[in-house]
Amino acid sequence: MASPKEILVIGGREVAVSNPGKIYFPQAGYTKLDLVRYFLAVADGALTGVRGRPMALKRFVDGAEAEPFFQKRAPDNRPPWLRVATLTFPSGRTADEIVVDDAAGLAWVANLGCLDLNPHPVRAEDLDHPDELRVDLDPVPGVPWSQIRDVAMVVREALSAVGLVGWPKTSGSRGIHINVRIEPRWTFPEVRRAALALARDVEQRAPTLATSKWWKEERHGVFLDYNQNARDRTVASAYSVRPLPDARVSFPLRWDEVPLAVAEDFTLATVPEIYAARGDAGAGIDAAVGSLAALLELSARHEAEGLGDAPWPPNYAKQEGEPPRVQPSRARRPAAEYEPGKGVAGGPPPDVAAERAAAVTAGDPNAGLPPMPTLPEGWQGTRPTPTGRRRTSIPVIEIARAASKREVQAGFERWKTRHPEAATHLEPADVLTDAMRGRSSAWYRLRVNLTHVPEALRPPQEELDPDYDPWASITPEERAAWEAAQAALGGQRPIQRRRPDD
């Protein structure tokens, strides 16, 4: 039975906490009200990362152990004091997103089940020019925490070389984030170019520790995810609570704390006391505004040396100058034979963008596209070669697809039982688990890179176990409409279901 609603008065504003006793972290026993009170205890620090920024709502309405869903459009029943900003997404669609300005706003989104806060890197007053460059250090499986800290220190060195100041924090998950406050003068594509140049520079400085390679099967060490700077990408901001059993927090650090920092030290239970004793390590970020000029000059030098653009995320139209958008292990022909991208500035081709903008101007926030809130985005297929056979340089097989990470991991365990000899040769980085982000939820797939398995022991592609079909809840008409819309973006199609003879 739901517990009675609790009314909090915060800065003169009333915030209703529905079902305050609902358990959000079963293992630790933390409730929804515990989450709300946590955000109020660290409000000034949390607001440094989100104040004035439109925010995508990632809602864990059934707690941290259940699957969340993403809500971009602000709820209609929001309080009148909570403002919104109208964002335009790469697809051309628009949405009014929540803008949090004060502690009451933090409590309100926490009541919706938002454990982590996902603001965009722009202010509501200027939605086209980011004022934050985000460095996301994402380790491949098996990389020790000490290596992530080492790469963070290399990032600091690389930023200093171009006159920028980074503000580190634990991600609250497996990595470290470093935010850089910049002048809001550059567009999203320019900020992404700068982030890519930085990633390549760090890779050159620490080639055994870090990588800028987009495809998981090519990565090693710590990946610098430059694509987190593309339009409509968000990362968990400072003081976000992550959906881990211990309610771990994304915690700001001072640079002298990074070499010895332990991510597990910072949780919903411990952070308020630490925050009260030491203050907010990220408090000075707004006074440390820098220029991207030097990083963009570095990008130009990279391009002159033959290092052009790198792959964009799969739910973006293929861009002009982008390399073939195909996993190396699935490449079927030389790069020059792939159709070039036509998208511009992270969006669709100009003619498609104009049509969608006209639809929005006429009053359609979906830009003439079908509203499909449950349809996963980010699917991409490939075309067969004239012979129908795949030429691969990296032996990768797919093991499982499922609605949850737990289910694909269970399928992988069953695969290891069937192929124990092959499994003994796998390294942690050989297991590739992908979260395929949808409009309102995610599904998962798990693949295995067999490079380290002797050729004679390599299992063939088998039927997927489990074999989740993300299309199951979509009508044929919705699917046809979605495929037509994706064709306009440059030919993207859903990932095809793998068969043993693929």
Sequence and secondary structure as in RCSB ss.txt:
>XXXX:A:sequence
MASPKEILVIGGREVAVSNPGKIYFPQAGYTKLDLVRYFLAVADGALTGVRGRPMALKRFVDGAEAEPFFQKRAP
DNRPPWLRVATLTFPSGRTADEIVVDDAAGLAWVANLGCLDLNPHPVRAEDLDHPDELRVDLDPVPGVPWSQIRD
VAMVVREALSAVGLVGWPKTSGSRGIHINVRIEPRWTFPEVRRAALALARDVEQRAPTLATSKWWKEERHGVFLD
YNQNARDRTVASAYSVRPLPDARVSFPLRWDEVPLAVAEDFTLATVPEIYAARGDAGAGIDAAVGSLAALLELSA
RHEAEGLGDAPWPPNYAKQEGEPPRVQPSRARRPAAEYEPGKGVAGGPPPDVAAERAAAVTAGDPNAGLPPMPTL
PEGWQGTRPTPTGRRRTSIPVIEIARAASKREVQAGFERWKTRHPEAATHLEPADVLTDAMRGRSSAWYRLRVNL
THVPEALRPPQEELDPDYDPWASITPEERAAWEAAQAALGGQRPIQRRRPDD
>XXXX:A:secstr
     EEEEETTEEEEESSTT EEETTTTEEHHHHHHHHHHTHHHHHHHHTT EEEEEE TT TTS  EEE S  
TT  TT EEEEEE TTS EEEEEE  SHHHHHHHHHTTBSS EE SSBTTBTTS SEEEEEEEE TT  HHHHHH
HHHHHHHHHHHTT   EEEE SSSSEEEEEEB TTS HHHHHHHHHHHHHHHHHHSTTTEE  SSGGG  SEEE 
GGGGSTT     TT B SSTT BB  B  GGGGGG  GGG BTTTHHHHHHHH  TTTTGGG  B SHHHHHHHH
HHHHTT       TTS  BTT    S GGG  S GGGS    B TTSS HHHHHHHHHHHHTT TTTTS   TTS
B         TTS    SS EEEEEEESSHHHHHHHHHHHHHH HHHHHT  GGGEEEEEEEBSS EEEEEEEE 
TTS GGG       SSB  TTTTS HHHHHHHHHHHHHTTS        TT 
